[in-house]
Amino acid sequence: MLKQDVISPTRNYTGYLSATYDTGFFGDGQLYSELLITRRKSQQNGQRQLTLDYAPNSPLLLAANGGLFTTQPRRVNSAIGIRTFADYGIYDSSQTQDFVKFSVGFRGDLPFLPTWRYDFYANKSWADGTYSFEQILADRLAQSLNVRLVNAAGTPITTPGATIANTPGARFACVVTIGNCVPAPAISNAIIGGQARTAAAAWFDYVTDDVVGHTSFRETTFNATFDGPLFRLPGGDAQAVVGFEYRKSSINDVPSSDAQRNNLYNFTSAPITKGSDSVWEAFTELEFPVLRNVPFADELTFNASGRFTHYESYGSDTTYKIGGKWAPTRWLAFRGSYGTSYRAPALYEQFLGSTTGFLSAQSTDPCTSLFNVTNQTIVANCLADGLPNNFINNGSTTVIQQGGAAAGLEAETSKNLTFGTVIQPTFGPAFGNLSLAIDYFRIEVNNGVSQLGAGALARGCYDGTRPEYCQFVVRAPYTGSGTGQLTITQSYINVATDMVKGIDFTLRYDRELGPGKLDLGINAVRVIDRVNQNDPNFAATHFEGSIGNPKWAGTGHVGYDWGPWYARWGVEFIGKSSDNFLVDPADYPSNVYDFSVKDYWLHTFALRYEPSNRYSLTAGVRNVFDKKPPKITAEDPFVNTISNIPLQSGWDFRGRTFFINAQAKIF
């Protein structure tokens, strides 16, 4: 397990080219273009379990054939004789991502309105990815476990009681030999101990293969923007921006053929995800400098913006933002804004291909053990489906996961409120320049895109609280015992609500000191509340102060600039947090489980040498004091862990690292 990658190693290649040409045409128009080409290659080592099911009475179980049992053991069920839970060992995954973006535009002053400017812009981007990972192929595994004894010539041995031990030259061969089948190894300590890769190398190579998938993404954009003054106000010219934009994007994700036909052992199928969407937008932004440099109004400015959006897949919506700034003096200002936003679901959320899995009906079917159900609405709806009073579902529920386009998935919407103050006292050159900004924010996302669990969908339908869920729940006709099974479609739908509010602090200070200039900066955030509700049938959960959602976090730095040199000491801070308040103490007693972490500080030092604006060299060390990430009890149900370390951003998993960066402008 120590050979697993926590952070994916990557290699990144980037090429960038830009050019401009002054045409002197149409208001001194300038033709400009950019080309960006990148390639990212990544590779990870992972660890997983190897589960092997030996059939009842399989000759691979007997000690006389190299197995572990002198007689056939008691079977697990009619299909499984012995099930082994072994270590697969390290498996490899790799990805290659190529991205190309070409942009071209023409900008200048409008000839018939010279105080206004225009910008016509278009771009086309291509993203192509290839992903590969080592997998066990289910059909090859099943074929390899279906074996029989043959002699040296390959002829099947039919003598009753024959084994490798009592039959010279006997060996195992696959019953179905197509595809150069390699028989599975007999059960042994080496196989159980996770040494299949070396103990049975030929078989392991036969049942495993690198499966490869491909993803392509395309996007085309056209944009036209105009900006300029409208009229004169006491504080200056009122300004306006007006623009139009068209975007079209498409995705085509093609997993390997084995993934598509559900031939990856212990993995669900992965179908093709393919679709496209387009959007037209019109937008404007207005700024009105009402007053400037008058008593009690060093500045008074209002601004407003709006956007109309029409998606081919969802229809239309409008968003807006209004704001303002009032500075009664030069050293004190108040500002605020309120707006709405709109996020169309990603192509993946819309067009994810259908995958099928199975869950226990005991946890997903509200009608099972109907004679014990006390909710009369559930009972009535179950009986209306033709189920008897004594219905028991001992089978499984079919769960289909797919994108939400067919179910009428809509866009997320949000409301954003901010207000605060900026303080910039002037104490003279000897003191330096100081500014402090304090801003309150509240962001609420409604109609959030999410996937509900199969059980939540079925219960919401049958108990009548969420009748709209019934479109995702289908019951087969009941004709007797073992019938009446459920099929539930888990689609992306609009149900989630998220809200966060807090206070941002930004402090800046600089002054001349000695031969150079000292600068200091601090950015901090205090989260007052963070709420999430994925299922409307359950109360919202407050996550502020939990792991990954600290109440306090921030960054800071001290720098000194002299001549071509710049030295910087940076600090990152994550406040203490805990998931103890989220769990039930009866299930996670505090004397056994501890899901809390202490304050975390990370320090970085860098030194830059820049003799001109064409060349620079930077070297430094990240995590100067080699700070280790925090540890918790591994069974925290709210975070993923590796060993006892929660996987959350902000904590350094590499330890102390050194870096060097060189930059040069060729043209």
N, C-alpha and C positions, 0 to 999 in steps of 0.2 A: 504493500500500500504506500510505502514511502517513495515509490517511483512515480506516483500520480502527479500530474500537473495541476496546480491550483490556479496559476495564471498561464494563459495560453502563450507560448512563445510565438512571436511573429517577425516577419521580415517585410518591410514596407519600401516600395520603390515609387518615387514620384517624379514626374516631369511636368513642367509648366512653361507655357510660352504666351506672351501677350504682345500685341502690336497696335499702334495707332497711326492714322494718316489724316492729316488736315486737308480737306478737299477744297475749302474756300467756296463751297456750293451750299445753297439753301441755309443761309444764316450762319456762315462759317462752320458748316457741318464737319464733324469729325467721325471718321470710320474707325471702329475699334473691334478687336477680336481677341479671344482667349482660348487656349487649348490646355486642358488638364488631363493627364494620363497617370493612373495609379495602378499598382498591383500590390496586393497583400497576400502573403503566404503564411499560413499558420498550421501548427501541428500540436496535438495533445496526446499524452499517455493517460489512459484511464484504467480502472480496475472494476471487474464485475464478477458475479457469481456464475458458475457453470452447474446447471441442473441436468442430470441425466436420468431418464426413466428406462430401467431395464424391464422387459416384459415378463409376466409370470412364466415360470418354467424355462426362462432363457438359459441356454447352455453357458452363457457368459458369466453366470453367477457361481457355477460350481468350481470347487477347489481343484478338481481333477482336470479342469480346463484352464487353470490359472486364476480362478476366481477366489472368493473368500469363504464359500459355504460348502460344507460336506454334503448337505442335502438341500433341496429347494426350500428357500425360506418362506415364511408366511407372507402372502401377498398384501400390498396396500389396498388394492381394489381389483376389479376384474381386468383392468387394462394395465396396471402397474404392479410389477413384482417388487422391485426395490427402487427407491428414488435416492440419488446421491446429491448432496449439496456441497459442491467443491469450489475451489478458487479457479476462475478462468485464467487469471494472471493479467499481465499488462496487454491492453489492446490499443491500437493506434488509430487516430482520426486525423484527417488533414483537410485543409480547405485552401482554395485559391480564388481570389476575388479580383477581377479586372474591371476598371472603371475608366470611361472616357467621356469627357464633356467638352463640347465645342460651342462657343458663344460668339455671336456677332451682333453689332449694334451700330446705330448712327445717331449722333446727338449734336445739338447746336441751339441757336437762337431762332425763334420763329420769325421769318422775314416780315410778316405782316403785323407782328406784335413783338418787337425786339426786346421788351422787358420780360418776356416769357421764354422759357427754355423747353425743349422737347428731347425725348430719348426713346428711340425705337429699338427693341431688343428681342433677340430670339436665341434659343439654345436647344441643343439636342444632347441627351446623355444616354449612354449604353452601360449597363452593369451586367456582367456575366460571372457566375460563380460555379465552381465545381467542388463538391464535398464527397469525401470518401471515408469509410470507416470499416473496420474488420468485424464481420458478423458470422454467426453460425447459420448455415442454410438448413431450414427445417426438413426439406425433402431429402437432402443428402444424409442428415442425421438419422432420420427414420429408416432410410435404406440401409445405412451402415449397422444399425442395431438389429436388423432382421437377418440373422446369420444361421449357418448350418455347418456341420463338419464335412470336409471333403478330404480325399486322399491326395497324395503327391501329384497325381495326374489331374486333379480338379474334379474327380467324380464324387458325387454325394455319397456319404457313408450312411447306410440305413440300418446297420446292426444295432439292435436295442442295447442300451447301456454303454455304447461306445463313447469314449472320451479321448482327449489328447493324450492323457496319461497311459491309457491301456491300448491305444491304437497307434503303432509306429507310423510316422509320416503324416498323421492327421493334423489338420489345421482348419482355421475358420475361413469361410468365404461368404460373401453376401449372397442371399437368395436371388436377388435381382442384381445382376452384374453390370447393367448398362452404366455408361459414364465412368468406367474404371473405378467402381465402388471399392472402397477400402473398409474391411470389417472393423467394427468398434472393438476396443480392447476389453478384455475381461475385467470385471470389477476388481480393484486392487487397492492397496494402501496408497500407491502412487497416484492413482486416479482420484481417490477421495481426498488425498492431500494436496490436490491442485497442481500436479505435475504432468498433466495430460500432454502439454505442448512438447515436453521432452521424452516422456515415457512412451508415448504413442505418436511420434512425430508424423508418420505417414498418414495416419487416420486424422490427426488434427488438421493437417494441411488440406485433406480432402473435404472435411465438413465445413471449413472456414473459407471465406473469400472476402476480398475488398469490394464492397458494394459502392457504386458511384452514382451520384445524382447531379443534376444541373439546374441552375436557376438563372433566368434572364429577366431583367427589368429594363424597360424603356420609358423615357419621358421626353416630351416635346413641350416647349414653352414659347409663347409670343406675348410681348408686353409693350404697351405704349403709355408713356407718362409725360404729363405737361405740368409745369410749375411756374409761378410768378406772382407779382403783387396784384391785389384787387383794388384797394383804395387806401388813402392816407388816414391814419388815426393819430391822436396825440402822442402815443407811444411809439409810432413808427408805421410802416406799411403792413396792412393786412395781407397775409400770404395764403396761397391756395395750391394744392396739388390735386390733380385729377388723373386717373389712370384706368387702363383696361388690361385684362390679362386672360389668356387662354392656356390651359394645361391639359395634356392627355398623357396618361400613364398606363402601363400594362405590365403584368407579371405572368411568367410561365415557369413553374417549378415542376420538374420531371424527376421524381425519385427513381432509383434503380428498378429494373423490372422485377427483381426479387421482392423489393419493398412494396411494389404495387400489387403483387399477387399474394401478399401475406406469407412470404416464404422466409422471413427472418425469425429465427427461433426466439421465443419469449418476447417478441416485439409485435406491436400492432402494425397493420398495413398502413402504407403512406401513399395515397393516390396523388394524381396530378392536380396541382393548384394553378388555375389559369383564369385570367379575367382582365378587364380593362375598365377605365373610368375616365371621364373628362369633366372639366369645370370651366365655366365662364365667370369672370369677376369684374365688377366695376367698383372703384374706390375713390374716395376724396378725403383730404385733410385740410383743415382750415386753422389759421392762427391769427388771433386778434390782440396786438399789443396796445391795450387801452390807454395806459398811462406809463410815464417814465420820467424819473428825475423831478418829481414834485413832492411837496410835503406829504408824509405818510404813505407815499407810494413811489418808492424808488423803482419799482416795477409792478405792473399789474397786467397779466397776460392770460387770455383764455384760448383754449384750443378744442377742436372737435374733429372727429373722424368717423367715417362710416364706410361700410363695404356691403355690397350685394353679391351673393354667391349663388350660382346655379350649377348643381351637380347633375350629370346625366342619370346617376343611379338614385339620388335622393330627392331631387327637386331643389327648391330655393330657400334661402334664409338671408337675413340681414343681421349685421353686427355693428356696434358703434362704440365710441369712447369719447367721453368729455372730461376735460381737466382744466386746471388753472394754477397759476402761481401768483402770490402776492408777497412782495418784499416791502414792508413799511420802512426799512432802513437798508443800508448797504450790507450790514452784518447779520441780518435776520430775514428769513424768507419762510413762507408757508406754501405748501403745494399739495395737490390731491387730484385724484382721477377716479372715474367709475366707467366700467366698460363691460362689454359682453364679447365672447369669442365662440368659435365654432370649429370643431374638428371632425372632419369626415373620417369614417373608419378606414383603416388601411386596407389595401387590396387583399392582403392575407386574411383579414377578418371577414371580408366579404366573400371571397371565392375559395376558401380552404376546401379541398376535396373531401369527400365522405370517407371516414374511417369507422370501422365497426369493432366493438368490444363487448364484453359481458360482465355484469355485476350480479351479485347475489340478490335474488328477489326478496329475501327477508329484509334487506335494508333499503330497497327501492320501491316495492309494491305496497301501497297503502291498504290494499284489499286482502293481503295475505292474513291468514288466521282471522277471517272476517267475524267469526263468532265472538272474538275478544275485542273488536273495535268498538269504542264508546262514542266516537264522533258520528252523530246520526247523518250529517251531510255526506260523509265518506261512505257510510253504509248504504245510503240511498243511491249514490252514484255507482257504487259497485254492483248493487242489485240491478240497476238500470242497464249495466253492461252485460247482464245475463249470467252473472255469477251466482252460485248457490250460497246459502247462509254458512255452510261449513267449508267454504273455499280456503284451501291452503296452497300457497305457491312455493314448492320446494325446488323449483328450477332456477333459471337465471333470467335476467332482464337484458335484452339486446339494447346496447347504447350506440347510437350513431352520432359521431361528431362531424360537423360541417360548418362552412362559412355561413354568414347571416344574410347574404343578399336575398335568398329566396324567402326568408322569413320577414322581410321588410325592415332590415337593420337601418337605423337612422344615425344621424351625426350626434356627437356629444356637444353639449352647450355649457358655457360657464359664465359666471359673473365675477368681476374683479373690482375690488375696492381698495384704494391706497390713499393715505394722507400722512403728511409729516412736516417736518421743519428742517431747515438748513441754517446752521449758525457758523458765521465766518468772521470772528472778531479781528480787528486790526490793532495790533499792539506795536507796530513799527517794524522796520527792517531788522533791528537787533533781535527781535523775538522770532521772526519768521512768519510763515503762512500756516494758518490752522483752519480746518473746516470739520464740522461734525454734522452728519445727516442722520435723522431718526425718522423712520417711516413705518407706519402700521399697514399691514396688508391682510386682506381676507379674500380667499379664492374658493369658489364653490363650483364643482363640476356636477352637472345633472345629466340624466339620460346616458350615463357612462356605459361604454361597451364592455360586456363581461360575459362569462359562461357560468350558468348555474349548474349545480350538481343534478344528476338524474333524479335522486330522491326528492330534492326540493321542487323540481318541475312536476313530478307526479303528485306530490302531496298538495301543492298549490292548486292543481287542477281538481283533484278529488274532494278537497275540503271546501272548495268554492271560494276561497279567498283570492285566488288569482286565475279566473276563468280563461284569461288569455294564454295561460300555459298549456291549455288542453290541445292547442294545435301541434304541440310537440309530443303528445302522448297518444299512442295507439295500442289497443288491446286486441289480440287475436280472439276469434270466437271460442267460447267455452263449450266443449262437446264431451267432457269427461275428465277424469283425473289426468294431470300432466298437460292440460291445455289451458288456454286463457292467459298466455304469457304477454308481457308488456314489451313494446318497442318504444324507446324514448330517444328523441333527437336533441342532442346538446348543440344548440346553435349559438353563435354570438348574438346577443340581444341587448337591448337598452334597459338596464336595471340598476346600475351602480350609481352611487352618490358619494362624492368625496368632498371634504372641506378642510382647509387649513387656514389658520390665522396666526399672526405673530408680528414681531417687530424686528426690522433690520436696522443695524447700526453701522455707519461708515465714518471712520476717522482718518483724516489726512493731515500730515504736517511735514514741512520742509523748511530748511534755512541754510544759508551759507555758513560753512564752518571750516576754518583753516583753509587749505588749498582747494577744497572741493565743496560738495553740497550733500547735506544729510537729508534723507527722506524716510518717513515712517508711515505705515498704513495698517489699519485694522478694519476687518469686515467681520461682523458677528450677527447671528440671528438667534432670537429667542422665540421658539415655537410655543404659542399659548394653547393651541388646540389643533389636533389632527384627527379627523373622523372619517371612517370608511364604512359603507353599508353596501355590500354586494347582493344581499338577499333582502328584499323588502319585507319578508315575513319575520325577520329577526331585527332586534334593536341594533342601532349603529354602534360601532366599537370605537372607543377613543384610544388612539395609539401614541399620543404624545408621551415621551419619556420611555418608550419601549425601544428595544434594540433595533437599530436602523432608523429610529425616529427620535433622536435626543432632543431635549428641551433647549440645550445650548450647543452651538457649533460656531466655528469661526476660523479665520486665517489672519495672519499678521506678518509684517516684515520690517526690517531695518536695513536701509541701504546707504551706501556712500559712493558718490560719483566724483572722481577727480581725473581730469585729462581723459586719456583713452581707457581708463580703468573704471570698473564698477563692481563693488562687492555687495553681496546681499545675503542676509540671514533671514530665512523664512520659518514660520511656525504654523502648524495646522492643529486645531483643537476640536475634539469631539467629546461632549459632556457625558457624564455617567448616565447609564440607562439600564432598564431592567424589564424583563417579561414576567416577573413574578406576579405582578398584579393582574395579568391576563389569564392565568391558569387557575384551575380549581385546586385549592390546597388539599382536598381529599384525594385527588389523583396525583398531585405532585407535592408531597409534604416538604416543608422548608428545611427539615433536618436531613433530607436526602438530596433535594434538587436546589440548585442555585443558578438562576437565569439572569444574573446581573453582571455588569461590567463597570469598571471605574473610569475616571477621566483619562483621556488618551491624548498625549502630546507627541507631535512628530516635528523634527527639526531638519532643515535643509540649508546647506551653504553652497553658494555659487560665486565664481569670480569670472568676469568677462573682460576681454581685451578687444577694443574696437578702434584701431588706428584711423579708420575712415569709414564712410557709410557704405563702402563696397566690401569690406572684410571684417569678420569678427570671429573670436575664438572664446568659447565658454567651457569651463570645467568646474566640477563640484561634487558634492556627496549628498545623497538623499538618505534620510533616516540616520543622522549623524551619530546618535547614541544607540543605534541598533535596537530600537524599541520593538518588542514582540507584540503581536496582536493579542487581544484578551481571550480568556478561556471561560467557558460556561459548562454546565452539565449538558451532555450531548443530546439529551432527549427533548430539547426545547421544541414544542410543536409549531412555533411561529417563525422559525428561521432554519435555513439549511446550514449544516455544519460539516466540517471535515475534522474528524476526531472531536476535540472539544472546542474548536475554534469556529465561531459564527462567521458565515460568509457575508460580509457587508462591506460596502464601499467606504473608503476613508482610512481603514486600517491597512497598514503595510504588511504584505505577506512575503516579501522578498528579503527583508532585512536590509542592513546597510549596503548601499550600492553607490558606485562611482560612475560619473558620466562625463562625456566630453562632446562638444558640438562645434563644428566649424562651418561657417557660411561664407560664400563668395558670390558676388554679382558679376557675371561674365560680361553682360552687355549693359 
